[in-house]
């Protein structure tokens, strides 16, 4: 379980393919605080630490994860948003995030708003995921509030701190992002589909 509040950035140091899996070696400032078998969110994708060496650690993404997320498009020296699982008793500063990406979306627009930034995204609405204005959404692991919502698109506003401390500063129009929709909204949507 995560909150969508990014702790630090990780740098992809090495990418190794083994059959249909990919092993990512990630360098971070918090590696010395990690342990093997720990769950870490990478751009919102929950992966398990399988080895640790010096300032880097290794996680493995399987075929299903690679098909449903943007991790397969990562290159060496790319950065990812990193968050460790929340501790019981901590404040829930973002919202309830599972680290299970629902689908990818595409950045369609970026606007500078005198210090803050507005980002717009589109996604395939055939997968029954929804957003609502003022609702929660996770984009590449970052907990955000929806500003505008449409059937297959939404926008969010990014404050300067979030912009400078996450991969949003590197995001460009046309880039694919990982989307995890609000878990409560997903259950409501599913109930609605079942009672139609």
Helices and strands as residue ranges (DSSP letters): E 8-18, E 21-27, G 31-33, E 39-42, E 45-53, E 56-61, H 63-68, G 71-73, E 79-84, E 103-113, E 116-123, G 125-127, E 136-139, E 142-150, E 153-158, H 160-165, G 167-170, E 176-181, H 183-194
